Amino acid sequence: MSNLPLAFFGGVNEWLIVLVVVIVLFGGTQIPKLMRGIGQGVGELKKGLDEGRQGLEATNEPEDKKS
């Protein structure tokens, strides 16, 4: 086994406790909104990374290909 702490992996009981805490804190109706917001944030992050990668590739092109 690796040197990662055992709590990092967690078991079924730990995930159930986390799920119950999230439901209590946010309520059943707020969880879809929370997940939607997280999904949109991940989408924006991927879009930004792709734009940055394209910009980096454009600046690294050799001079003879830029015309």
Stockholm file with secondary structure:
# STOCKHOLM 1.0

chainA/1-67         MSNLPLAFFGGVNEWLIVLVVVIVLFGGTQIPKLMRGIGQGVGELKKGLDEGRQGLEATNEPEDKKS
#=GR chainA/1-67 SS CCSSCHHHHCCHHHHHHHHHHHHHHHCTTTHHHHHHHHHHHHHHHHHHHHHHHHHHHHHTSCGGGCC
#=GC SS_cons        CCSSCHHHHCCHHHHHHHHHHHHHHHCTTTHHHHHHHHHHHHHHHHHHHHHHHHHHHHHTSCGGGCC
//
